[in-house]
Each structure stands twice: as structure tokens, then as C-alpha cells.
Amino acid sequence: MGKWNKRIGYGVGDLGCNLVFSTMASYLMFFYTDVFGITAAAAGTLMLVTKIIDALTDTGMGGLIVDRTKTRWGGQGRPYFLIGALPFAIFTVLTFIVPDFNMTGKIIWAYVTYCLLSTAYTVVNIPLNTIVPRLTSDNHERNVLVTSRMIFALIGTALVMSITMPLVELFGQGNMQKGFLITMSMYGLIAMLLFVYTFANTKEVVPPSVTPGKSSILQDLKGLTGQTIIFLVINFLYFGLFVIRNRPLSIILPITLVGQNG
């Protein structure tokens, strides 16, 4: 396997992640309120609450599941690029479907699909974050791999910011529901193919420096340190503040008033 195949293969994994993640960060609130049809308060609350699940799944994926992984494909992180590829694409499409439900049904649909998409994102993104030390033992090559990933991540974000709404308008022809669905279906399909490419062009050649002993998941959970708990709290607060900072006052105010009236 050539060095450039591995560098590009590793880097495009984050391009796939950012095609969808950057879209969610930039346009999902607009989609929920102006296209999907739920209230701003409900959408803002949804995006805050789901970050609790994100914090738990991120910790579970990075600290419990990946370290226990043994498959015929080899490696601990690499298999998840293939395992998570199809679910990531499916849940991307489902998140941007507008079902013919009442308000309660739509909110339930939004919670379920967004949580599933966030979990699928965790399945592919956490291994992408942690796999570099197992791809090579050469420090220079590790730096090149990280740089490659950063470049492709920026490319993904730039593409999303420059072409997403034009594509929505092109595919929708005045129907934003149709435009978003086709655009996100395309992003999901491209992301799936990129994850498969990443799987095919990476190989974990450096074994773990420490082989963990046998223990149950319950024992591992009991072993979580205070630092891990602090990380969970900070992660939730960070994304909570991110959501609040990027939401108009009209979204935050109803939530505040509900708290005052309660």
C-alpha cells in the first residue's frame, strides 16, 4: 500500500464526515424550523438534549467498544469505517425526510433520526480520530496523515458552505423539502463511498502498546475516572453553548420563558 494511497485514504474519511456534519451545524436548525415544520423552541431543545447522548456514545465508542474490537478485517478502528458507512448514509437520508405527521409525531421523528445519525457519525468519526498511531510508527508520517485529514475536512466544510443551498434550489425547484432530501441523499451516498475508500486504503500495522486484560463492560464503566466525567460535562456544555450562540433570540427566549413560568 503506497504512502499517498494511505494519506488520501485516511484524509477523505473526514471529507465524508464533514459533508454531513458541517451541513447539520450550518443548516439543520433552518431545516427543522423552515422546512421540516417544528417550532424553534422544540428544535433548539432537541439539539441540546441530543448532545447528552453524543457525550455518552463518544465515550463508549472511544473507551469501551473500539478497544474490544476484533474482526477478520484486522485492526480495532479500521473496521468501523466499513461497518458505519451504510448506516451513516441511511440515517442522513432519514433525518432530512419530512414525514406527514402531526407536530408531536414530527418531533419524535426528529429526535429518533437525529440521534441515530449522531450515533452513526460517532461510529465512523471516533475511530478516525484514534487510528493514526496504529497506521504508522513514524512521527513524520503521522503528522502528514493528520495534515491530510485537516485539509480534506476543510475541503468538506468549504463545499458545504458554498454549494449546499444552490443544490437545494437546483434539485428542489421551489420545493425545499425535495431539494434538501436529494442534496442530503447525495451527500450521504458520497460519504458512504468515501468511508469504504478509507477502509480499503488504511491498514493498522502498529499493534496496541498495551494489551488490555479481560473485563466486563460494567467493570470498565466503573473504572471511568473523574477526568472522564469532567470531559462529558464540558463536551455537553460546549455543544450547548454552540447551539445557543448560533440560534436566534426567538429560539432561546421561549425556552427561557418556560423555565421562568415553571
Residue pairs with C-beta under 8 A, 6 or more apart in sequence:
1 201
1 203
3 141
5 201
6 135
6 145
6 201
6 202
6 203
7 144
7 145
7 148
8 148
8 201
9 197
9 198
9 200
9 201
9 202
10 128
10 131
10 132
10 135
10 145
10 148
10 149
10 198
10 201
10 202
11 145
11 148
11 149
11 151
11 152
12 152
12 194
12 197
12 198
13 81
13 124
13 128
13 149
13 152
13 194
13 195
13 198
14 128
14 149
14 150
14 152
14 153
14 156
15 152
15 153
15 155
15 156
15 194
16 88
16 124
16 156
16 190
16 191
16 192
16 193
16 194
16 195
16 198
17 121
17 124
17 125
17 128
17 153
17 156
17 191
18 152
18 153
18 156
18 157
18 160
19 156
19 159
19 160
19 187
19 190
19 191
20 88
20 92
20 117
20 121
20 184
20 187
20 188
20 191
21 121
21 125
22 156
22 157
22 160
22 161
23 160
23 164
23 184
23 187
24 117
25 246
26 160
26 161
26 164
27 164
27 165
28 47
28 114
29 40
29 43
29 44
29 47
29 246
29 247
29 251
31 96
31 180
32 38
32 42
32 43
32 46
32 110
33 39
33 40
33 43
33 251
34 176
35 98
35 176
35 177
35 180
36 98
36 106
36 110
37 98
37 103
37 106
38 103
38 106
38 107
38 110
39 103
39 254
40 247
40 248
40 250
40 251
40 254
41 251
41 254
41 255
41 258
42 107
42 110
43 110
43 251
44 243
44 244
44 247
44 251
44 252
44 255
45 255
46 107
46 110
46 111
46 114
47 114
47 243
48 239
48 240
48 243
48 244
49 111
50 111
50 114
50 115
50 118
51 235
51 236
51 239
51 240
51 243
52 236
53 115
53 118
53 119
54 118
54 122
54 235
54 236
54 239
55 232
55 235
55 236
56 232
57 118
57 119
57 122
58 122
58 126
58 235
59 224
59 228
59 231
59 232
61 122
61 123
61 126
61 127
62 126
62 129
62 130
63 220
63 224
63 228
64 217
64 220
64 221
66 76
66 77
66 80
66 126
66 127
66 130
67 76
67 208
67 212
68 212
69 75
69 76
69 77
69 79
69 80
70 76
71 79
73 79
73 82
73 199
74 203
74 204
75 131
75 134
75 203
75 204
76 127
76 134
76 204
76 208
77 126
77 127
77 128
77 130
77 131
77 134
77 204
78 127
78 131
78 199
78 202
78 203
78 204
79 199
80 123
80 124
80 126
80 127
81 124
81 127
81 128
81 195
81 196
81 198
81 199
81 202
82 195
82 196
82 199
83 123
84 120
84 123
84 124
84 195
85 124
85 191
85 192
85 193
85 195
85 196
85 199
86 192
87 116
87 120
87 123
88 117
88 120
88 121
88 123
88 124
88 188
88 191
88 192
88 195
89 188
89 189
89 191
89 192
90 188
91 113
91 116
91 117
91 119
91 120
92 117
92 184
92 185
92 187
92 188
92 191
93 181
93 184
93 185
93 188
94 113
94 116
94 117
95 110
95 113
95 114
95 116
95 117
95 184
96 180
96 181
96 184
96 185
97 113
97 181
98 106
98 177
98 181
99 105
99 106
99 109
101 108
101 109
124 195
128 149
128 198
131 202
131 204
132 142
132 145
132 146
133 142
133 206
134 204
134 205
134 206
134 207
134 208
135 141
135 142
135 145
135 202
135 203
135 204
135 205
135 206
136 142
136 145
136 205
136 206
137 205
137 206
164 183
167 179
167 182
167 183
167 186
168 176
168 179
168 180
168 183
169 179
170 179
171 178
171 179
171 182
171 183
172 178
172 179
172 180
172 182
173 179
215 223
244 252
